Amino acid sequence: MSRKKKKETSSTGVYALCITVGVFVGLGLTPLMGNLLGMVAIGGIAGASAAFLINKNARNPSQKRHH
């Protein structure tokens, strides 16, 4: 029997989800800060960086600590 190759998780979906959440959080914080474009941009950047960190950890499982 042949071994099945392990499927890689799709990073595109993670990026889309995190950026969307970041944009909506930015829209929610707009009344507090008063700057729509700035808060949406900050939320999108925060979402993209969160997605990058999630994908970075998912790609390098060998760096996890073993107890």
C-alpha positions, -999 to 999 in steps of 0.1 A, spaced: 0 0 0 12 35 -7 12 62 19 -11 91 13 6 125 12 -3 148 40 -25 176 28 -12 211 34 -36 235 49 -47 263 26 -31 295 37 -54 316 14 -84 309 36 -66 318 67 -54 351 52 -89 360 40 -105 352 73 -80 371 94 -80 402 71 -118 402 71 -120 400 109 -93 428 111 -113 451 88 -145 445 108 -127 452 141 -114 484 125 -149 494 116 -160 487 151 -133 509 166 -140 538 142 -164 556 165 -137 556 193 -109 569 171 -129 589 145 -108 579 115 -125 554 93 -97 548 67 -70 546 93 -87 522 116 -98 499 87 -62 499 74 -48 492 108 -73 463 113 -64 449 79 -27 450 86 -32 434 120 -53 407 104 -26 400 78 1 398 104 -19 374 125 -25 352 95 12 353 87 20 341 122 -6 314 121 7 301 88 43 304 99 36 282 129 16 257 108 45 253 83 72 246 109 58 219 132 94 207 140 101 239 161 74 231 186 86 221 221 84 185 231 79 177 268 
